Amino acid sequence: MDEQFHIFRLSVGMIVIVAFAMLIIFHRRRIYALWAKVAAIIICLASVGWGILGLTLLHGSISSEGHYFPRFWIQQSLGGICVLLILTILIARPYQKSER
């Protein structure tokens, strides 16, 4: 049960963060600045990396004992990058309203 919840949490986390990034890039009414779109692409890549590393760490046969902690640190760093960039975009409100 705990493993299924972990897989569910990773999947939902990846989907929500990728959906946020796509919203920033392709929103029709709000025109975001170029730096926000670049940050959204970085968020998308970091969230997919976070989820894939989380799934490989969950599967014990793939990760050997010597490689667990570096992967864990990389996964946590990618999660931190996602949170930091999302908060930066939300706080800055870098968009102009469209005339449509």
Order of alpha helices (4+ residues) and beta strands (2+ residues): alpha-beta-alpha-alpha-beta
